[in-house]
Amino acid sequence: MRLTCGRAPPGGCLNGRVRVTPARSRRKLSFLFVITYGRSGSTLLQGVLNSIPGYLIRGENRQVLRHVHEFHTRAVQQRRIQRRVQRRRGLPEGGSTATHPFYGMDNFAVKRSLVGTRRLALETLLRPESDTRVTGFKEIRWGADDVGDYVEWLRLVFPGARFVVNTRDLQAVSRSKWWGEVPDAEARLVERERRILEVGESLGDAAFRVHYDDYAGNPSGLAPLYAWLGEEYDEERIRAVMDVRHSY
């Protein structure tokens, strides 16, 4: 922690005169997220990424940020509605008063919402360490209809974010673990994979696809990913990760 103005009294800041800034918020971080589905080998990929010096890629969080995405999206929509109503009535934009039922929503702080979300995620979810250069998480829950909009929002929250799209042979996935108990598992997986591949395509150079069957037991299959990341390819280190079971 660093004091940015004056000395803090015991127990923290008083009267807003002293602001305490977490040290990690002042560091330049890059962001990387893994988009995939369950039983795709993504935990192994998570382990491989975390073997790169300076990388801290957290595991699944059941898409907890989606709740913040909904908050932000609804607030932005209401802000837009209120400003449109005010224009129709000839009122100044962003000038609602306490007599208005939606008082204040026309001035919802969009940029502050994004910055606050990034701060919340860094402080509670990602928790980068002193040597972290790249942080993010891998997640298997990208099946919602609005997944494209959600990913675009993530890119606003985490400027410069990049995404690894991980796939696997769907017949093998549909027979594995709990997918084997799901009716029409392969059909569901086909649709889920279609959606995440579409998202990956829409991201252009900000996304890179890897296929589990290409790299499982074969470190060289990840060499193109390392080139895309701009990181040194270390086959021995990757093989050491692959020799350890990654699952639950």
N, C-alpha and C positions, 0 to 999 in steps of 0.2 A: 504494500500500500504506500502511496505517496501523497503528502499534503500539497495541494496546489495553491493555497493562499493562507499564509499564517500558520500558527501552531494549533493543533487540535487539543482541546481540553481532555482530561481523562474521560473515557467512555464514549468519545466520538465528537461529532460536530454540534454546535449550538447556534441557533438563530440564523442558520444559513450562511454564516460568515466564513466557514471553512468547508471546503469540498474535498472529500476523500476519493481518489481515483484509483481503482485497482490497477496494479502494474501491468497486467496482461492486456488491458484495454488500450494501452499505448503502443503495443507491439503490432507490427504488420503481419497479419495472418492471412493465409490462403485457405480456401474451403473446398472440400471434396466430399461428395455424397455417392453412395452406392445404391443404385436402383435395381431391384431384382424381385424374386418371389421365393417362397419357402422351399427348402430342400434343393437349392440350386448350387450349393457349394460356396455360398456367400460368406460364411463364417471363416472358411479357409482363406478366401480373398481378403477378408478383414485382417486376418493374421499376417498375410503377406504384406499388405499396405502398412501395417503397424511395425513391420520390421525395417522399414525405411527410416533412417535417422531423421528425427524431427516431425514424424507423422503421428497423429493421435486420432484415429478413426474409431469412434464409439460404436457400440452395438445397437441393436434395435431398441426403439423407445415407444413402439406402438403408435407412431405418428402423433405424438403429443402436440407438436407444433400446429397440427391441423386445427386445433381449437383456437389458437391465436390467429390463424389464417381466416377463420370464420369471423372472428371479432373484427379484424382489420377490414375484411371485404364488406361486411354489413355496414360498418361505420362509413367507409368510403362511399358506398351506394347511397346511404342516407344523406351524406354531405352533398352529393351531386343533386339529389332530389330537392333538398332544401334550397340550394343555390338556384336551381331552375325555377322553383316556385317564386323565389324573390325577384328574379329577372322578369317573370311574367307580370308581377304586381308592381314593377317599376321601383322596387326597393333596392338599396345598395347591397352588393354581393357581400356575404359574410357579416351582415349587420343585424342579425336577429336580436330581439330584446327579450327581457324576462316575461313579456306578455305572450310570447310565442310558445306553443306546446312543444316544439323541438328546439327550444332555446339552446344555442351553443353548437348544435350538430353541424351547422353550416361552416363552422370553423374547426372541425375535427382536424387534429394535427397529423397529417398523413406521414410526413417525413419523420417526425418524432416517434410515431408508432413503429415505423420500420427500424429506426435506430434502437428504440427501447426493446423491441423483440430480439434484435441481435445481441444486445447486452444481456437480456434475460437468458437466452440460449447459451451464451458463452459462460455466464456465471453459474448456471445451474445444470445444464445438460452436457455441454461439451467440455467445460473445465480444462482449457489448455494449460499445460505445464510450462515451466520456465524455458524449456528447450523446444517447445512446439512451434513448428513452422506451418504445418498444414493440419487442419482439423475438420471434423465432420462426423457423419455416421452412416452406417449401412442399414437399410430398412427393406422389409419384404412386403410391406402393405402400401401398394401403389395402385390398387384396383379401382378406385373411385372414378366416376365419369369425368370429374373436373380435374383429373391429375395434371393435365397440361397447365391449367391456371395455377394450381398449387405450386408446381415447379417454377413457373415464372415469378410467383411471389417469393419463393425461396431465393431466387436470383436477386431480387430487390433487397431482401433482408441481408443476404451474404454476397456483397458485390464481388464479381469475378469468379463465383462458384463454378466448379466443374463437376461432371457427373460420369460415373462409370456404370454402364448398363451391363449387368451380368446375366447370362442365359445358360441353359443346360438342355440336353436332349429331353423333350417333354414326355416321351414315353417312360423313360427312366424315372423322371420326377413323379409322374402320376402313380407309379407303383411303389414309391418310397414312403416310409414312415406313415404319417397321418393322411397324406394325400391318397393312399391306397384305400382309405375308408370313406372317401368323399365321392358321392355319386357324380358321374360325368366329369371326373377330375381332369382328364386330358382336354376336354372341350373348354372347361373353365380356364385352364392354363394357357390354351391357345389364345383366348381372348385377352387374358392378362398380359401375355407376352406381346401381343399385337399393340396394346396400349403403350407399354413402356418403350417399345421400339419406335413407335411414332413420336413419343416424347424425345427420345434420343436423336432421331432424325431432325426434329425441329430445333434442337440446340446447336446443330452444326459442329464447329470445332470445340465447343464447350462440353461435348460428350464423347465417350469412347466405349465401344462395345467389346466385351470379352466373353468367351464361351468356355464354360467349365471343362467340357470334354477336350478342349484344345490344350489346357494347361494342367489338368489333374495329373500329377506325377511327372510333369514335363515342364520344368521351369522356363525353358526357352519359349514356351507358348505365351509367356508374359512379357517377353522382350519388347514387343511393340507398345504395350501399355507403359512400360518404363520410359520408352522414348517419348511418348505423348506427355507423360508427366514431367519430363525433363530431369529424370533421376538416374543415377548410376545403376546399371543392371548388375546385380551380384548373385550369380547362380548358386553359389554355395550357401549364401544366407537364405535364399528362397527355398532351396532344397531342405535346409534344416527346419524351416517352418512347416514344409509339407510332410516331414517325418513325424510331426506331432498331430494327434487327433484334434480336430476342431469341430465340436458339436456339443450336444447335451444328451 
